[in-house]
């Protein structure tokens, strides 16, 4: 929303379903024939971890060949770990023809500074204003002050230091513990949700003492009973820590 406002774009927010994904029928209503569209597909919404169905949305776009569409995938967290799981095809543009994708370096990859990774095609890059800079003897197509000479080296080091096997173990462990937490919440009858491919478990918000103890983020959805919180199961979130949280939940009931 902020970027749309800065660039004076006409912003159209698409209603989401109970899982946090764009409703295809609402997406179609927002399209305007003969007008271009910059579409942001969510790959892991912030609170529920919902992933927009690219196939369904692309099928709708195919019905309107007059619309020039650019499809960008916002995969800040999920784009880091999904390539190391059985769901890797969701970020394969040969399977899902998006135009660009953004991934954070400081989330799954755990860089020690904020870093954004933007991947696109050579055709897209060639169609940008190159902004030739004489003293650099080169061009600078990115936003000013958005580049870091050190961040790419840190990411390169992480990729080579941890390796594919290491990232695979970490990614699969996160998803396994998220599923374990969801099963445990179901077992004690605490309303909870976990979307496919997600490491984010959302649930009925507990009392304030537990919220404060675990630093739980708040949200609200009437369709799910009102007040919600979530836990993003990252590498450092162990089963022991999750069991302590579950114990606190059960104790709060008594």
C-alpha positions in Angstrom: 0.0 0.0 0.0 2.8 2.4 0.8 4.6 1.8 -2.5 1.4 2.2 -4.4 0.8 5.5 -2.6 4.3 6.8 -3.3 4.0 5.9 -7.0 0.5 7.2 -7.3 -0.8 3.8 -8.5 -4.5 3.0 -8.4 -4.6 0.4 -5.6 -7.1 -2.3 -5.6 -7.2 -4.6 -2.5 -8.6 -8.0 -3.2 -10.7 -9.6 -0.4 -9.2 -12.7 1.0 -10.8 -16.0 2.1 -10.6 -17.5 5.6 -7.1 -18.8 4.8 -5.7 -15.4 3.9 -5.6 -16.0 0.1 -7.1 -13.9 -2.7 -10.6 -14.9 -3.6 -10.4 -15.6 -7.4 -13.9 -14.2 -8.1 -13.0 -11.0 -6.3 -9.7 -10.8 -8.2 -11.6 -11.1 -11.5 -14.0 -8.3 -10.5 -11.0 -5.9 -9.9 -9.5 -6.4 -13.3 -10.2 -3.7 -16.0 -10.0 -4.7 -19.6 -7.6 -2.6 -21.7 -5.8 -1.4 -18.6 -2.4 -2.8 -17.4 -2.2 -4.5 -14.0 0.7 -5.0 -11.6 -0.4 -8.0 -9.5 1.2 -9.0 -6.2 0.8 -12.7 -5.4 1.3 -13.5 -1.8 3.5 -16.5 -0.9 3.0 -16.7 2.8 0.7 -14.0 4.2 2.1 -12.3 7.3 -0.3 -13.7 9.8 -1.9 -16.9 8.5 0.8 -18.0 6.0 -1.6 -18.2 3.2 -0.3 -18.8 -0.4 -2.2 -17.4 -3.4 -3.2 -20.0 -5.9 -1.2 -18.9 -9.0 -2.8 -21.4 -11.3 -6.3 -20.1 -10.5 -5.3 -16.5 -10.8 -3.3 -17.0 -14.0 -6.3 -18.8 -15.5 -8.4 -15.7 -14.9 -5.8 -13.5 -16.5 -5.8 -15.7 -19.5 -9.5 -14.9 -20.1 -8.5 -11.2 -20.6 -5.7 -11.1 -23.3 -6.1 -7.4 -23.6 -4.8 -6.9 -20.1 -1.0 -6.4 -20.0 -0.1 -8.0 -16.6 3.0 -8.1 -14.6 3.0 -10.8 -11.9 5.2 -10.3 -8.9 5.5 -12.9 -6.0 6.0 -11.6 -2.5 7.8 -14.5 -0.9 9.8 -12.8 1.9 9.9 -15.7 4.3 8.5 -18.6 2.4 10.7 -18.1 -0.7 13.7 -18.8 1.4 12.7 -22.3 2.7 10.2 -23.6 0.1 13.0 -24.4 -2.5 14.4 -26.9 0.0 11.2 -28.8 0.5 8.9 -31.0 -1.6 7.0 -27.9 -2.5 9.9 -26.4 -4.4 7.9 -26.2 -7.7 5.8 -23.3 -6.2 8.8 -21.0 -6.7 9.7 -22.5 -10.1 8.7 -20.0 -12.8 8.8 -22.8 -15.4 5.8 -24.2 -13.6 4.2 -20.9 -12.5 5.1 -18.2 -15.0 5.5 -15.1 -12.7 7.7 -12.2 -13.8 9.6 -11.6 -10.6 9.9 -12.7 -7.0 11.2 -11.1 -3.8 12.8 -13.0 -0.9 14.2 -11.7 2.3 17.8 -12.5 3.2 17.3 -11.7 6.9 14.4 -14.2 7.5 15.0 -17.8 6.6 18.6 -17.2 5.6 19.2 -15.3 8.9 21.4 -12.6 7.6 22.4 -10.1 10.3 21.0 -7.1 8.5 17.8 -6.4 6.5 18.3 -7.6 2.9 15.9 -8.0 0.0 16.6 -10.4 -2.9 14.8 -9.5 -6.1 14.9 -12.1 -8.9 13.5 -11.4 -12.4 14.1 -12.3 -16.0 16.7 -10.8 -18.3 13.9 -9.5 -20.5 12.5 -7.5 -17.6 15.9 -6.2 -16.7 16.6 -5.1 -20.3 13.4 -3.1 -20.4 14.3 -0.9 -17.4 15.8 2.5 -17.7 19.5 1.6 -17.1 20.3 5.0 -15.4 23.9 5.1 -16.7 26.3 6.5 -14.1 29.5 7.9 -15.7 31.7 7.6 -12.6 30.7 4.0 -12.1 31.2 3.1 -15.7 28.0 1.2 -15.4 24.3 1.4 -14.7 22.2 1.4 -11.5 18.7 0.1 -12.2 17.8 -0.4 -8.5 16.4 2.2 -6.2 19.0 4.6 -4.8 20.4 3.5 -1.4 18.8 0.1 -1.7 22.1 -1.6 -2.5 24.7 -3.0 -0.2 28.1 -4.2 -1.3 28.4 -6.4 1.7 25.0 -8.1 1.8 25.5 -10.2 -1.3 28.8 -11.5 0.1 27.1 -12.5 3.3 24.3 -14.3 1.4 26.9 -16.0 -0.8 28.8 -17.2 2.3 25.6 -18.5 4.0 24.6 -20.4 0.9 28.0 -22.1 0.6 28.5 -22.5 4.4 25.2 -24.1 5.2 24.7 -25.8 1.8 21.7 -27.4 0.3 21.7 -30.3 2.7 21.8 -27.9 5.7 19.0 -25.7 4.4 16.9 -28.8 3.5 17.2 -30.1 7.1 16.3 -26.7 8.5 13.3 -26.2 6.2 11.9 -29.6 6.7 12.4 -29.4 10.5 10.4 -26.1 10.6 7.5 -27.6 8.7 7.6 -30.8 10.8 7.5 -28.8 14.1 4.7 -26.6 12.8 2.6 -29.7 12.0 3.4 -31.1 15.4 2.3 -27.9 17.1 -1.0 -27.9 15.2 -1.6 -31.5 16.1 -1.0 -30.8 19.8 -3.3 -27.8 19.7 -6.0 -30.0 18.1 -5.4 -32.6 20.8 -6.2 -30.2 23.6 -9.1 -28.7 21.8 -7.6 -25.3 21.2 -8.8 -23.7 17.9 -5.9 -23.5 15.5 -5.0 -23.4 11.8 -2.0 -24.2 9.6 -2.0 -23.6 5.9 -0.4 -25.9 3.4 3.4 -25.3 2.9 3.4 -23.0 5.9 5.4 -22.8 9.1 3.0 -20.4 10.7 0.4 -21.8 13.2 -2.4 -19.4 14.1 -4.8 -19.9 16.9 -7.3 -18.5 19.3 -5.5 -15.8 21.3 -4.7 -16.9 24.9 -4.8 -14.7 28.0 -2.6 -11.5 28.2 -0.1 -13.2 30.5 0.7 -15.8 27.8 0.7 -13.2 25.1 3.2 -11.1 27.0 5.4 -14.1 28.0 5.8 -15.3 24.4 5.6 -12.0 22.6 2.6 -13.1 20.5 1.4 -10.9 17.7 -2.4 -10.0 17.7 -4.9 -10.2 14.9 -8.7 -10.4 14.6 -10.9 -12.4 12.2 -14.6 -12.8 13.0 -14.8 -15.8 10.7 -12.4 -17.6 13.1 -14.0 -16.5 16.4 -12.4 -13.2 16.8 -9.0 -12.6 18.5 -6.1 -14.5 17.2 -2.4 -15.0 17.7 0.2 -17.0 15.8 3.6 -18.7 16.2 6.1 -18.7 13.3 8.1 -21.8 13.7 11.6 -20.9 12.7 14.8 -22.9 13.3 15.3 -21.7 16.9 11.7 -22.7 17.9 12.3 -26.1 19.5 9.7 -28.7 20.5 10.7 -28.1 24.1 9.8 -24.4 23.8 6.6 -25.2 22.0 5.7 -27.8 24.7 6.2 -25.1 27.4 3.8 -22.9 25.5 1.2 -25.8 25.3 1.6 -26.4 29.0 0.9 -22.8 29.7 -2.2 -22.9 27.6 -3.6 -25.9 29.4 -2.8 -24.4 32.8 -4.5 -21.2 31.8 -7.8 -23.1 31.4 -7.7 -24.3 34.9 
